[in-house]
Amino acid sequence: MTNERSSKQIRALHLIAGLLVFSVMTLTLDKIAEDVRNGEPLTITDVRFSNWLHSHASAPLTKAMWIFTSLHASVVVCTVAVLVGLYLWRRRERYWVAAFWLSVFGGLLLNKVLKLVFHRARPHFRDAIQTLTSYSFPSGHTMIATVFYGALAAFVFAKSKSWPLRMFAAVMALTLIVLVAFSRVYLGAHYLSDVLAAMAEGLAWIAVSMTALYYFWKQDEA
């Protein structure tokens, strides 16, 4: 009886934490989207920041950012996500296979839907480093990096009792996400608000997908 009560309390805490993160990140995404739609000062910051980065570009940094962003293209990340899922399946981590794939592939689908909803044009430069014709808001590269590295960090948090390892996973995930976001703005593929919105979108999606899956998964096991 005590174990059952404890299990219910843990599920309730997961649900509350997940809904809290989802709510905060969704409100953040909504605020950024509203500023973009209404041409608020954030859009002026977008243009100024993109122009500043473009004017201060250097060949070595451009090459590094191009390689880094290419490694985080959707097809590359999805392929790695499949391999990670298969590895987890062999370890009999059934929940984490479902959670990881739902986060990555569901997040990718959500991002494509949001791009169609907002249909924001990409930044434009005469001597553009990278030219794309698809929509800009939110950033697909940043979104998929957020859900991929965020899900991996969540796995480490769940499976490890070592706080140094947990902190290392969180810092590494955040660092890689920020680097992907920076590469997209630096290369002229996105505005700053595009990548910020993608981070919020990714965190919101991880929170709601993992929380819902965990809640119902554990409920079935009870």
Buried (B, 14 or more C-beta within 10 A) or exposed (E): EEEEEEBEEEBEEBBEEBBEBBEBBBEBBEBBBEBBEEEBEBBEBBEEBBEEBBEEBEEEEBEBBBEBBEBBEBEEBBEBBBEBBEEBEEEEBEBBBBBBBBBBBBBBEBBBEBBEEBEBEBBEBEEBBBEBEEBBBBBBBBBBBBBBBBBBBBBBBBEEEEEEEBEBBBEBBBEBBBBBBBBBBBBBBBBBBBBBBBBBBBBBBBBBBBBBBBBEBBEEEE
